[in-house]
Amino acid sequence: MDQKLEKSYKRIFPRCIEWLFPSLCAGCEREGTWLCGACAVSAQSPGIQRIVVGKQKIVVTSLTTYAVAPVKTALWRFKYQSICAYGDVLTDVLIGNLPKNYCNDRVLVPIPLSPWRLRWRGYNQAQLFAHACGTHRGAEVYEGLIRVHRARPQVTTTDKLQRIENVKGVFALSHDSSTLHGRHICIVDDVVTTGATIAEAARILSRARPASITALTIARDV
């Protein structure tokens, strides 16, 4: 696809989807809003969730849980129906759950999509979330982590061991990673379940010899 055409597609296609699918609250389906006040409170209410994943014992901080109806619906429509507004409003609502100093001195590294899925979707939801967090908290975003092999979507695997095998070897560092040396890295994704994807990303990022690696997600799927 021509680069100019691809850029136009990425800008216009999500907005056409939003025109075809008028705003409905992700929680109660009320018209005229992507997330009403009551459902925003519901999305926030579980609060910060933390788990430890992988051999490196990566601490993953999640802003809420995936089980909350407004969160699950908003993320589904954001990822699979290309309605970007749900991602925007969910980030705006949930960023308040994040401690104010959380991003201090951290480099945010979004989990990448495969080139095929990125072309199909038009955007990477983890990348958008990382940039939103960076804007809110003044953190740097590093996009040098890439996918070098295509894996099955993690939602199609049935257990933790399958998820670990599914993402083994899928990531690499695309360019000079010396900027990560001695820095505090924070891997960013939309949802964490077993943590297999984050653990594999951490394994590759550790080659840059950072000072520490943590992770941040919108939601935790228990």
C-alpha positions as CSV (number, residue, x, y, z in Angstrom):
1,M,0.0,0.0,0.0
2,D,1.3,3.5,-0.9
3,Q,2.5,5.3,2.2
4,K,0.4,8.4,1.7
5,L,-2.7,6.2,1.1
6,E,-1.9,4.1,4.2
7,K,-1.6,7.3,6.3
8,S,-4.9,8.5,5.0
9,Y,-6.5,5.2,5.7
10,K,-5.2,5.2,9.3
11,R,-6.6,8.7,9.9
12,I,-10.0,8.4,8.1
13,F,-11.1,4.7,8.6
14,P,-11.5,4.9,12.4
15,R,-13.5,8.1,12.1
16,C,-15.8,6.5,9.5
17,I,-16.4,3.6,11.9
18,E,-17.4,6.1,14.6
19,W,-19.9,7.7,12.1
20,L,-21.4,4.3,11.3
21,F,-21.6,3.4,15.0
22,P,-23.0,6.5,16.9
23,S,-21.8,7.0,20.5
24,L,-23.3,4.6,23.0
25,C,-22.1,4.2,26.6
26,A,-20.0,1.1,27.0
27,G,-21.8,0.3,30.2
28,C,-25.5,1.1,29.9
29,E,-25.8,1.8,26.2
30,R,-27.1,5.3,26.8
31,E,-27.0,7.4,23.6
32,G,-24.8,10.5,23.2
33,T,-21.8,9.4,25.3
34,W,-19.1,6.8,25.1
35,L,-19.0,6.3,28.9
36,C,-21.5,8.0,31.1
37,G,-20.7,9.3,34.6
38,A,-22.1,6.4,36.5
39,C,-20.3,3.8,34.3
40,A,-17.1,5.8,34.5
41,V,-17.2,5.4,38.3
42,S,-17.9,1.7,37.8
43,A,-14.9,1.3,35.5
44,Q,-12.7,3.1,38.1
45,S,-14.0,1.4,41.2
46,P,-11.9,-1.8,41.2
47,G,-8.8,0.4,41.5
48,I,-5.2,-0.6,40.9
49,Q,-4.5,-4.3,40.4
50,R,-1.0,-5.8,40.6
51,I,0.5,-9.2,39.7
52,V,4.0,-10.5,39.2
53,V,4.9,-12.4,36.0
54,G,7.7,-14.3,34.4
55,K,11.1,-15.5,35.6
56,Q,12.2,-11.9,36.0
57,K,9.4,-11.2,38.4
58,I,8.0,-8.3,36.5
59,V,5.5,-6.2,38.5
60,V,2.5,-5.5,36.3
61,T,0.2,-2.6,37.4
62,S,-3.3,-2.5,35.9
63,L,-5.7,0.4,36.2
64,T,-8.8,-1.7,36.6
65,T,-10.2,-5.2,35.9
66,Y,-11.4,-6.5,32.6
67,A,-14.4,-8.2,34.3
68,V,-16.1,-4.8,34.9
69,A,-18.8,-4.5,32.1
70,P,-18.0,-1.0,30.8
71,V,-14.3,-1.8,30.6
72,K,-14.7,-5.1,28.8
73,T,-17.2,-3.6,26.3
74,A,-15.1,-0.4,25.7
75,L,-11.9,-2.4,25.1
76,W,-13.7,-4.9,22.8
77,R,-15.2,-2.1,20.7
78,F,-11.9,-0.2,20.7
79,K,-9.9,-3.3,19.5
80,Y,-12.2,-5.2,17.3
81,Q,-14.7,-2.6,16.0
82,S,-12.1,0.1,15.5
83,I,-14.0,2.7,17.5
84,C,-11.1,4.8,18.8
85,A,-13.3,7.0,21.0
86,Y,-13.7,4.1,23.5
87,G,-10.0,3.9,23.9
88,D,-9.6,7.6,24.4
89,V,-12.4,8.0,27.0
90,L,-11.3,4.8,28.9
91,T,-7.7,6.1,29.1
92,D,-8.9,9.6,30.3
93,V,-11.2,8.0,33.0
94,L,-8.7,5.5,34.3
95,I,-5.5,7.5,34.2
96,G,-6.6,9.0,37.5
97,N,-6.1,5.7,39.1
98,L,-2.4,5.8,38.3
99,P,-0.2,7.3,41.1
100,K,1.1,10.7,40.1
101,N,4.7,9.8,40.3
102,Y,4.3,6.4,38.6
103,C,5.8,7.4,35.2
104,N,8.7,9.5,36.7
105,D,12.0,8.6,35.0
106,R,10.3,5.7,33.2
107,V,10.6,4.9,29.4
108,L,7.2,3.6,28.2
109,V,7.5,0.7,25.7
110,P,4.3,-0.4,24.0
111,I,3.7,-4.0,23.1
112,P,3.8,-4.0,19.2
113,L,1.4,-5.6,16.8
114,S,2.4,-7.6,13.8
115,P,2.7,-5.5,10.6
116,W,-0.3,-7.5,9.2
117,R,-2.6,-6.8,12.2
118,L,-1.4,-3.1,12.3
119,R,-2.4,-2.6,8.7
120,W,-5.8,-4.4,9.3
121,R,-6.6,-2.4,12.4
122,G,-5.0,0.9,11.5
123,Y,-3.5,1.5,14.9
124,N,-1.9,-0.2,17.9
125,Q,-4.0,0.2,21.0
126,A,-1.0,-0.3,23.3
127,Q,0.9,2.4,21.4
128,L,-2.0,4.8,21.8
129,F,-2.3,4.0,25.5
130,A,1.5,4.5,26.0
131,H,1.4,7.9,24.2
132,A,-1.7,9.0,26.2
133,C,0.1,8.1,29.5
134,G,3.3,9.8,28.2
135,T,1.3,13.0,27.5
136,H,-0.5,12.9,30.8
137,R,2.6,12.2,32.9
138,G,5.4,13.6,30.7
139,A,7.1,10.2,30.1
140,E,9.2,9.2,27.1
141,V,7.8,6.5,24.7
142,Y,10.2,4.1,23.0
143,E,8.9,2.3,19.9
144,G,12.0,0.1,19.1
145,L,10.4,-3.1,20.3
146,I,8.9,-4.9,17.2
147,R,7.3,-8.2,16.3
148,V,9.5,-10.4,14.0
149,H,7.2,-13.4,13.9
150,R,3.4,-13.6,13.7
151,A,1.8,-15.4,16.6
152,R,-1.8,-16.6,17.1
153,P,-3.9,-14.1,19.1
154,Q,-3.4,-15.0,22.8
155,V,-7.2,-15.2,23.3
156,T,-7.2,-18.3,21.2
157,T,-4.9,-20.2,23.5
158,T,-6.3,-22.3,26.3
159,D,-3.7,-22.2,29.1
160,K,-0.6,-20.5,30.5
161,L,1.9,-22.9,28.9
162,Q,0.4,-22.5,25.5
163,R,0.5,-18.7,25.8
164,I,4.2,-18.8,26.8
165,E,5.0,-21.0,23.8
166,N,2.9,-18.9,21.5
167,V,4.9,-15.7,22.0
168,K,8.4,-17.2,22.3
169,G,10.8,-15.5,20.0
170,V,8.2,-13.0,18.5
171,F,9.9,-9.8,19.7
172,A,13.2,-8.1,18.8
173,L,14.7,-4.6,19.1
174,S,14.6,-2.8,15.8
175,H,17.2,-0.1,16.3
176,D,19.8,1.3,18.7
177,S,18.7,0.3,22.2
178,S,21.5,2.1,24.0
179,T,19.0,4.8,25.1
180,L,17.5,2.1,27.3
181,H,20.7,1.3,29.1
182,G,20.4,2.1,32.8
183,R,16.9,3.4,32.4
184,H,13.7,2.3,34.1
185,I,11.5,0.6,31.5
186,C,7.8,0.3,31.7
187,I,6.2,-2.1,29.2
188,V,2.7,-1.0,28.2
189,D,-0.2,-3.2,27.0
190,D,-4.0,-3.0,27.0
191,V,-4.9,-6.2,29.0
192,V,-2.8,-8.7,31.0
193,T,-4.0,-12.2,31.6
194,T,-1.2,-14.7,32.3
195,G,1.5,-12.1,31.6
196,A,3.2,-14.3,29.0
197,T,3.4,-11.5,26.4
198,I,4.9,-9.1,28.9
199,A,7.4,-11.6,30.2
200,E,8.6,-12.3,26.7
201,A,8.9,-8.6,25.9
202,A,10.9,-8.2,29.2
203,R,13.2,-11.0,28.2
204,I,14.2,-9.2,25.0
205,L,14.3,-5.7,26.6
206,S,16.6,-6.9,29.3
207,R,19.3,-7.3,26.6
208,A,19.5,-3.5,26.6
209,R,20.6,-3.7,30.3
210,P,18.0,-1.3,31.8
211,A,18.0,-0.4,35.5
212,S,14.6,-2.1,36.0
213,I,11.6,-3.4,34.1
214,T,7.9,-3.0,35.1
215,A,4.7,-3.1,33.2
216,L,1.4,-1.1,32.9
217,T,-1.9,-2.2,31.4
218,I,-5.4,-0.7,31.2
219,A,-7.0,-3.8,32.7
220,R,-6.2,-7.2,34.3
221,D,-8.2,-10.2,33.1
222,V,-8.6,-12.5,36.0
